[in-house]
Amino acid sequence: MPAAGCGVRMGTSLKKQFLDLEGTPVVGHVLKVLENSPFVHSVVVVVSPGEEEYCRSEIVVQLGLSKVMAIVPGGNVRQKSVFNGLLALSSDTDIVVVHDAARPLLTPEGLSAVVDAALIYGAAAQAVPVKDTIKMAGEDGFVTETLQRDRLWVAQTPQAFRYRLIIDAHRKAVEAKYTGTDDAVLVERLGQPVKLVAGSYANLKITTPEDLIIVSAIYSKRARR
């Protein structure tokens, strides 16, 4: 679970992954879902260098989490952080799930669906169909193409992979000095198909203060149910 982002756009002194969300740190909501999942045997949390002890004492210990096997320092970009997390896993690991700490509305159903798909196809990513019309533009700001909306998806996490596949994809990316925007694209570069699993529009990533308000409202509605 990469949790090393700076969260500059949040405009808060405390990083977004550690902000309070209905009485629990944002990252804690993700960890509790992983803790309670029968699919998850161990968890590696990747934080910014120097935040390891804070994460352990203020989150892992406070929430009574037993599956967190390691808390490791991340890199200067998300891809490097995920790679550090992968290196902390045992080489005989079968399936690896990568989920962003800033997506606290992870559901057990979404997690299990991605794991099931990865067991079959080797690589899977949760995603949702785009709602809006998407246009490509040139450097001059004029439209060059209107993309076919029924084939476009917005990628999310969780994403799940065979361990040997994803670790090889990351190593090849390092060799090529390639940086992708998610882990699935690294696997795609190897020619490996990635199965898209229908996700939820509620699976928002907290990036701005407005996102936290929306996520809080969704969480409260779920809790009332």
C-alpha positions, -999 to 999 in steps of 0.1 A, spaced: 0 0 0 18 32 -12 12 59 14 42 81 7 25 109 -13 31 145 -3 -5 157 -9 5 192 -18 -29 200 -33 -46 193 0 -31 224 15 -28 209 49 2 205 73 -8 168 79 -5 146 48 -38 135 33 -33 99 41 -31 107 78 -60 131 79 -90 122 100 -119 106 82 -149 99 105 -127 92 135 -100 71 117 -70 82 96 -76 79 59 -49 52 56 -65 33 85 -97 27 66 -78 9 39 -58 -11 64 -89 -22 82 -104 -36 50 -71 -54 42 -69 -67 78 -104 -82 76 -100 -97 41 -95 -135 39 -76 -129 7 -49 -109 24 -22 -127 43 3 -98 49 5 -61 42 35 -38 34 29 -1 40 52 23 21 56 58 37 79 87 33 113 82 48 112 91 85 74 84 89 78 46 96 76 49 134 47 74 133 28 50 110 35 20 133 27 37 166 -1 60 156 -19 38 131 -9 1 131 -7 -2 169 -37 21 176 -59 2 153 -47 -32 165 -36 -44 130 -18 -77 129 -13 -82 92 12 -53 86 44 -72 82 66 -42 72 66 -5 70 92 7 45 104 40 31 92 51 -3 109 69 -31 105 103 -48 77 90 -71 49 65 -66 64 39 -88 96 38 -68 76 35 -36 56 5 -50 88 -11 -61 103 -7 -26 72 -23 -12 74 -52 -37 110 -58 -27 99 -62 10 77 -92 0 88 -128 1 99 -142 -33 74 -170 -30 45 -145 -29 17 -155 -53 -7 -126 -58 2 -89 -50 -25 -63 -45 -15 -26 -49 -39 -1 -34 -34 36 -29 -37 48 7 -56 78 -5 -86 57 -17 -102 49 17 -135 37 3 -121 3 -7 -147 -24 -4 -142 -61 4 -162 -69 -28 -139 -48 -50 -108 -63 -35 -120 -99 -39 -131 -93 -75 -96 -79 -85 -78 -108 -68 -101 -134 -85 -93 -118 -119 -56 -118 -112 -57 -155 -103 -72 -162 -138 -55 -136 -160 -23 -127 -141 -30 -90 -140 -62 -71 -132 -72 -35 -124 -103 -20 -110 -117 7 -134 -149 25 -142 -163 36 -177 -159 73 -184 -190 94 -181 -179 124 -201 -170 129 -237 -132 128 -239 -113 149 -265 -77 149 -275 -61 182 -282 -29 194 -298 -4 217 -282 -23 247 -296 -54 237 -276 -75 227 -306 -93 194 -307 -75 167 -327 -99 138 -320 -130 129 -300 -124 95 -285 -149 66 -286 -164 69 -251 -177 33 -248 -142 20 -249 -127 43 -224 -122 35 -187 -108 54 -157 -82 32 -140 -84 29 -102 -68 8 -75 -69 -19 -63 -48 -36 -89 -36 -72 -86 -8 -92 -102 12 -123 -101 42 -114 -80 68 -125 -105 50 -106 -133 48 -72 -114 83 -74 -100 97 -81 -135 76 -52 -149 90 -28 -123 126 -40 -129 122 -36 -167 108 -1 -161 138 8 -140 162 -4 -167 144 16 -194 141 46 -171 104 46 -177 79 61 -153 42 51 -156 11 66 -139 0 32 -125 13 -3 -121 -8 -18 -148 9 2 -175 42 -13 -165 28 -48 -171 12 -36 -204 47 -27 -216 57 -63 -213 28 -73 -236 8 -89 -208 -30 -83 -210 -45 -66 -180 -81 -75 -172 -103 -46 -162 -127 -52 -134 -157 -30 -130 -152 -8 -100 -172 19 -82 -175 56 -89 -174 60 -51 -139 47 -50 -125 82 -51 -89 92 -46 -85 120 -21 -64 148 -38 -81 181 -28 -101 193 2 -133 189 -18 -125 152 -23 -123 147 15 -157 162 19 -173 140 -7 -156 108 6 -167 117 41 -203 120 29 -202 87 11 -186 70 41 -213 84 65 -241 72 41 -226 37 41 -223 37 78 -259 46 83 -269 16 61 
